[in-house]
């Protein structure tokens, strides 16, 4: 009698009665809805129906890498200014473990001026003069919390919900549940600026235990978004097509023997997608046809904001091409006086660090919101401004701030969002969230809701067990919805 | 909703409300079966999703693991002594699991999911007292 391998056993378990019954009811259940390889290969990226009418079609997920001090951008705290230079009162430190790097320094206020903007009266510091003009488009979440006090772990939590690798990123869940709306481009694209991949790397756009076809595709900065995408000079188009056809046949034969190998299935699709993308991807990120006015709107005329502005203009072009989820990671900046390029991680010299980073992102993000609005895309797009955590009210190194997972600000804007609103707050010195807190799972649940997906019903069967993007956590923050 | 489930949930809610205000206590737990607790932690995260997804077999398999775990925990704390609240919470966990199984068997997945959420809360209620969790 032939014994089953562990893989075969798991595969058969997944395709067992429970799996089939379940799959028929799931958005994104394509792969598991039919056990035959031919059907599984039919198209895991085919568009799928959401649970209910979506408010948005695409998400632009703006990750401010390194964790900005939202205390110096949005969360105006007169009490902190008043108490600056003193020890943090013990009452503010209750319930938190503060010894992340350098212990608790004296309360620190940076040299900011603050003003209220728009009809909503949202506070912005002088670091974000352009974004402030869009106050009434934004719904702030001022009681954000997370877990972890190191970047890699909290970035993972931001993108996947968990602090250990292995779970799918939010973009992968979205792609799994809704499929692709453009067969010629990846449904999930990652954009970044700077010279190297973002902190934490590709695990932050991984498909985790979902089939590999749902992972994000990182577009490199520069004219060629994907390495070696161009057809080699000495190979004719027909030769390339013949070669790909042969490769496809061989891969499909192999895949028929190993239907559980989602990596191979993903590879078969990626060869074909890459072939189509030879034309579509460079065009999607080619800004030569954009007007000078548009480029200026995104800050491409200023060396300080050119890189990030380029990423955001590309993001808008991808939204126009129906890409579902665009994850944009801000890059490190070589600020004057800094030997190494740094991200927002201002353990020292916050003034210089945040001055440079705010200048890099302020005009581009304001430009993105204005441009989406002008083109009628803001109603069908969700823009999420987020980071792995915030920064402490107490200082570090004299003029910097430490990591703060206990209370910080994020915001969302776009379709279905209660524009010009603020949800939650931090304490009087901006150290800890008070009242109802918003965890990464809550944010994910809310994003999924706006895409027409019930986070409790977005399910993938893994070895006979139901996995969801928010596990058993997460609540839609209804107060953020219009 | 079935009257029995209402009673279970009401009693459970009362216990949870009590435990929420309970003081944290230090007790030597070194002889608790950590592997079992890890299994419970993993399984409780599948239980309600399996029910919501109407994955009947998965949910019943989860329930079996959880029943074993809650029973072990009840016996463990009963034997340890001085932890009556933990014994009570374990019993409530068992009640929730039993209610969930009954509802799943009757294809009443909404009630089953509610009971599963109650079971998850009993886990947290006990941890809040004996070993606080971050999430």
Interface residues (C-beta under 8 A of the other chain):
Chain A: X16 X17 X18 X21 X22 X25 X26 X147 X439 X456 X457 X459 X461 X464 X465 X466 X467 X468 X471 X472 X473
Chain B: X44 X45 X46 X47 X48 X49 X50 X52 X53 X54 X55 X56 X57 X58 X61 X62 X117 X120 X134 X135
